[in-house]
Amino acid sequence: MSTTARPPSAGPDAAGPAWRSRPADAPWHRLPRPSGRRSRRRLLGAVVATALAVVVLLPDEFGLDRVLPFAVFAALRLPLAVGTWVLGVGLLALRPRWWPLLAPVLAVAVLAVALVVPRAIPSTGPPPGGTELTVLELNSFEGHADPRAIAATALRAGADLVVLPEAGDRMRRSLAGLLPGWRTWTNVPPSAAEVRGIVVAGSPRAGDVSARRLDGDTRYPWAEVSGGILGPTRLVAVHLVSVVPQWIGYWPGELEMLQRWCAAPGPAVVVGDLNASPDHSAFRAGTAGCTDAGTATGGSLIGTWNSGVPRWLGTQIDHVLTRTAPDGSGPRPRSLEVLDLPGSDHRGLLVRLRL
């Protein structure tokens, strides 16, 4: 056996491959990664996540809400913002290291909620005095809403005028038989599909009111009601196109047509299914000069569509808008109630105004 001593092995400070400098007890998966690459990836992730949150929760700030799918995102801003916040907080609790990614997203969600919450705070009501006008509005879902429930609600609430988008002559005849002494109109002929029409009914208290069809560049004809209890105020019954691919191109233009009354010098009331909410930039532009009864009374966050989901999850696309005269006279909202009525995919509005 040789007794010659072996040369000592190279130590950690000896020249050799870089991996030889790794401590023996340092596992591979704990070795630090290059910090520059990790920082860039985190920054890119934060930018992408924040941009996605902005276009989903704040599309109206950039005009994106006039096209799909952003028009739908704008309509559902509150539930989407709350859902984003809850999800973000949950992820942050599970993965605290993700805070650089999640913090900007949570900030966008908070901003989105902050834009909506003021509509739940009622403004100062109208001054005492004046004539009270009670309006019942319901999209009758192509005439499928129950006319008996509509008539019973109108009588129980003391409604002066009933406005029913998506209702034609069949609905008009049903209401006429259930509301003796009331005047009833529709703006479409008997042969027309119910979805194209609007029915207006006036109670005996409404007096000598009359209605006429308004023809214009709209998919569905509108109607104007005047006289009787309304005095100098014109009431316009409207049904705007839905936010669907084949009609989204017409939708902003129909909202803009509301300026005919919201920017007019005389007092007016606009009632109907606008298929839009105050979260839409086109709604805000088209109704500038009018007051939304839902916003004024603090009830704007109660969904009227779809009636098949909880009220907090839907959106209020049915509206009663008011426009006062330059001297301050004219209709002002006093209260708003959202009603569940059978047969319709919408909820109804019962609005009390002071003329």
C-alpha positions in Angstrom: 0.0 0.0 0.0 1.3 3.4 -0.9 1.8 5.9 1.9 2.1 8.8 -0.4 -0.3 11.5 0.7 -2.9 12.7 -1.9 -2.8 16.3 -2.9 -5.4 18.4 -1.1 -8.6 19.0 -3.1 -9.4 22.5 -4.3 -11.1 24.5 -1.7 -13.9 27.0 -2.2 -11.4 29.8 -2.9 -9.5 27.9 -5.5 -10.0 28.6 -9.2 -12.5 26.4 -10.8 -16.0 26.2 -12.2 -18.4 28.9 -10.7 -20.7 26.2 -9.3 -17.9 25.1 -6.9 -18.4 28.4 -5.0 -21.9 27.3 -3.9 -22.1 26.5 -0.2 -22.6 22.8 0.3 -25.8 23.3 2.3 -27.5 25.8 -0.1 -30.2 24.0 -2.1 -30.6 25.0 -5.7 -34.2 26.3 -5.4 -33.1 28.9 -2.8 -30.5 30.5 -5.0 -31.3 34.1 -5.7 -32.5 34.9 -9.2 -31.2 37.9 -11.0 -33.1 40.8 -9.4 -33.4 42.9 -12.6 -35.4 40.3 -14.5 -37.7 39.7 -11.6 -38.4 43.4 -11.2 -39.2 43.8 -14.9 -41.6 40.9 -14.8 -43.4 42.2 -11.7 -43.6 45.7 -13.3 -45.0 44.3 -16.5 -47.6 42.2 -14.5 -48.7 45.2 -12.5 -49.1 47.3 -15.6 -51.1 44.6 -17.4 -53.3 43.9 -14.4 -54.0 47.6 -13.8 -54.7 48.3 -17.5 -57.2 45.4 -17.5 -58.9 46.8 -14.3 -59.2 50.2 -15.9 -60.8 49.1 -19.2 -63.2 46.9 -17.3 -64.2 49.2 -14.4 -63.7 52.6 -16.0 -64.4 52.2 -19.8 -66.5 55.4 -19.9 -63.6 57.5 -19.0 -62.0 56.7 -22.3 -65.1 56.4 -24.5 -64.8 52.6 -24.7 -68.3 52.2 -23.3 -69.9 53.0 -26.6 -68.8 49.6 -28.0 -69.1 46.0 -26.9 -68.2 44.5 -24.5 -67.3 47.6 -22.6 -70.9 49.0 -22.7 -71.9 45.9 -20.6 -68.9 46.4 -18.3 -70.0 50.0 -17.6 -73.5 48.9 -16.9 -72.3 46.5 -14.3 -69.6 48.7 -12.8 -70.6 48.4 -9.2 -70.8 44.6 -8.9 -67.7 44.2 -11.0 -65.8 46.7 -8.8 -66.9 45.0 -5.6 -66.1 41.6 -7.0 -62.6 42.8 -8.0 -62.0 44.3 -4.6 -63.1 41.1 -2.8 -61.0 38.9 -5.1 -58.0 41.2 -4.8 -58.1 41.3 -1.0 -58.5 37.6 -0.8 -55.4 37.0 -3.0 -53.4 39.5 -1.0 -54.2 37.6 2.2 -53.0 34.4 0.6 -50.1 35.9 -1.3 -48.7 39.0 0.5 -45.8 39.2 -1.9 -48.2 40.0 -4.7 -49.0 43.4 -3.2 -47.1 45.3 -6.0 -49.4 43.6 -8.5 -52.6 43.9 -6.6 -52.4 47.3 -5.0 -53.0 49.3 -8.2 -55.9 47.0 -9.1 -57.5 47.5 -5.7 -57.0 51.3 -6.1 -58.9 51.2 -9.4 -61.7 49.2 -7.8 -62.0 51.7 -5.0 -62.1 54.6 -7.5 -64.9 52.8 -9.5 -67.0 52.4 -6.3 -66.4 56.0 -5.4 -67.8 57.1 -8.7 -71.0 55.1 -8.1 -71.8 55.5 -4.4 -72.9 59.2 -4.5 -75.9 58.1 -6.5 -77.2 56.3 -3.4 -77.3 59.6 -1.5 -80.6 61.5 -2.1 -80.4 65.2 -2.9 -82.7 67.9 -1.5 -86.3 67.2 -2.4 -88.6 69.6 -4.2 -90.1 72.5 -2.3 -93.6 72.1 -0.9 -96.6 72.9 -3.0 -97.3 72.2 -6.6 -99.3 69.4 -8.2 -98.2 65.8 -7.5 -97.8 63.5 -10.5 -97.4 59.8 -10.0 -95.9 57.8 -12.9 -95.7 54.0 -13.2 -93.2 52.6 -15.7 -92.6 49.0 -16.7 -91.0 47.4 -19.8 -93.7 44.8 -20.4 -91.3 42.3 -22.1 -93.0 42.0 -25.5 -96.4 42.2 -23.8 -95.8 39.3 -21.5 -96.2 41.3 -18.3 -99.4 40.5 -16.3 -101.9 43.3 -17.1 -103.9 42.5 -14.0 -100.8 43.1 -11.8 -100.1 46.3 -13.7 -103.6 47.6 -13.2 -103.8 46.6 -9.6 -100.5 48.3 -8.9 -101.6 51.5 -10.7 -104.8 51.7 -8.7 -103.2 50.9 -5.4 -100.4 53.4 -5.9 -102.7 56.1 -7.2 -100.8 56.4 -10.5 -101.8 59.2 -12.8 -99.9 57.9 -15.8 -98.7 54.4 -16.8 -96.0 54.0 -19.4 -95.3 50.6 -20.8 -92.5 50.1 -23.4 -92.7 46.8 -25.4 -96.5 46.9 -25.3 -99.0 47.2 -28.2 -102.7 47.0 -28.9 -103.2 43.7 -27.1 -101.8 45.1 -23.8 -103.8 48.4 -24.4 -107.1 46.5 -24.7 -106.4 44.4 -21.6 -105.6 47.5 -19.5 -108.7 49.3 -20.9 -110.9 46.5 -19.6 -109.2 46.5 -16.2 -109.1 50.3 -15.7 -112.5 51.7 -16.3 -112.6 55.4 -16.8 -108.9 55.5 -17.8 -107.7 56.7 -21.2 -105.4 54.3 -23.1 -103.2 54.7 -26.2 -100.6 52.8 -28.1 -98.3 54.3 -30.7 -98.3 51.2 -33.0 -101.2 49.7 -35.1 -103.0 46.5 -34.0 -100.9 44.4 -36.4 -97.6 45.5 -35.0 -95.6 43.3 -32.7 -95.9 44.2 -29.0 -92.1 44.7 -28.7 -92.3 47.7 -31.1 -95.0 49.7 -29.2 -95.5 51.8 -26.1 -98.7 51.9 -24.2 -99.7 55.0 -22.2 -102.7 55.0 -19.8 -104.1 58.1 -18.0 -106.2 58.0 -14.9 -109.3 60.1 -14.5 -107.3 62.4 -12.2 -104.9 63.0 -15.1 -107.7 64.9 -16.9 -107.8 65.7 -20.6 -104.4 64.3 -21.5 -103.6 63.2 -25.1 -100.9 61.2 -26.7 -99.3 61.2 -30.2 -96.7 59.1 -31.9 -93.3 60.5 -32.5 -91.6 59.3 -35.6 -87.9 59.8 -36.0 -84.6 58.0 -36.6 -85.2 55.5 -33.9 -85.8 51.7 -34.1 -88.9 51.9 -32.0 -91.3 54.8 -32.2 -91.7 57.1 -29.2 -94.7 58.9 -27.9 -95.5 62.4 -26.4 -98.2 63.0 -23.8 -99.5 66.5 -23.1 -102.4 68.4 -21.6 -104.5 67.7 -18.5 -102.6 67.4 -15.3 -99.3 68.0 -17.1 -100.1 71.6 -17.9 -97.1 73.0 -19.8 -95.0 69.9 -19.2 -94.5 67.5 -22.0 -94.1 63.8 -21.1 -92.1 61.7 -23.6 -92.4 57.9 -23.5 -89.3 56.2 -25.0 -87.8 52.8 -25.7 -84.2 52.8 -26.9 -82.4 50.0 -28.6 -80.7 47.3 -26.6 -76.9 47.1 -26.2 -76.5 44.1 -28.5 -74.1 43.7 -31.5 -76.7 44.5 -34.2 -77.8 47.8 -32.5 -74.9 49.1 -30.5 -74.0 51.4 -33.4 -77.4 53.2 -33.1 -77.5 53.2 -29.3 -75.4 56.4 -28.6 -77.3 58.3 -31.3 -80.7 57.5 -29.8 -79.5 58.7 -26.4 -78.3 61.9 -28.0 -81.8 62.5 -29.3 -83.0 63.0 -25.7 -81.4 66.4 -25.9 -84.5 67.5 -27.8 -86.2 67.6 -24.3 -83.3 67.7 -21.9 -81.9 70.8 -23.5 -85.2 72.4 -24.4 -86.4 75.6 -22.7 -89.7 74.1 -21.5 -90.4 71.6 -18.7 -90.4 68.0 -19.7 -90.5 64.4 -18.3 -88.8 61.5 -20.1 -90.1 58.1 -19.1 -89.1 54.6 -20.3 -86.5 52.0 -21.0 -83.3 53.7 -22.0 -81.1 50.6 -22.0 -78.4 52.7 -20.3 -77.4 53.9 -16.8 -75.6 56.9 -15.5 -72.4 54.9 -15.7 -72.5 55.2 -19.5 -70.9 58.3 -21.0 -73.6 58.4 -23.8 -76.3 58.5 -21.2 -74.7 61.4 -19.4 -74.3 63.3 -22.6 -77.8 62.6 -23.9 -79.5 63.4 -20.6 -77.4 66.5 -19.8 -79.9 69.1 -18.6 -82.3 66.5 -17.1 -82.4 65.1 -13.6 -82.5 61.4 -13.2 -85.2 60.6 -10.6 -83.2 57.5 -9.4 -80.1 59.6 -8.8 -82.0 62.5 -7.2 -83.8 60.2 -4.7 -80.8 58.0 -3.9 -82.3 54.9 -5.6 -80.2 54.8 -8.7 -78.3 51.6 -7.6 -81.4 49.4 -7.5 -81.4 47.3 -10.6 -84.5 47.2 -12.9 -82.8 44.7 -15.2 -82.6 41.8 -15.1 -85.5 41.0 -12.7 -84.1 37.4 -12.5 -81.1 38.5 -10.5 -80.9 40.3 -7.1 -81.5 44.0 -7.1 -77.9 44.8 -6.1 -76.5 42.7 -9.0 -78.6 44.3 -11.8 -78.5 47.8 -13.2 -81.1 50.5 -13.5 -81.8 51.0 -17.2 -85.4 52.2 -16.8 -85.6 55.9 -15.9 -87.8 58.9 -15.2 -86.0 62.1 -16.2 -87.2 65.6 -15.4 -86.4 69.0 -17.0 -87.4 72.2 -15.3 -88.1 75.5 -17.0 -85.5 78.4 -16.9 -87.4 80.0 -14.1 -87.2 76.8 -12.0 -90.8 75.8 -12.4 -91.7 72.3 -13.6 -91.3 68.7 -12.6 -89.1 67.6 -9.7 -88.7 64.1 -8.4 -89.9 63.4 -4.9 -89.6 59.7 -4.5 -88.8 56.5 -6.4 -89.8 52.9 -5.7 -88.6 49.8 -7.7 -91.3 47.2 -8.1 -91.3 43.5 -8.9 -94.2 42.8 -11.3 -94.9 39.3 -12.8 -94.3 38.4 -16.4 -91.5 40.9 -17.2 -87.7 40.6 -17.3 -87.6 44.2 -15.9 -88.6 45.7 -12.6 -91.0 48.6 -12.7 -90.6 52.2 -11.4 -93.1 54.1 -9.4 -92.0 57.7 -9.3 -93.8 60.6 -7.6 -93.1 64.1 -8.9 -94.0 67.7 -8.1 -95.0 69.8 -11.1 
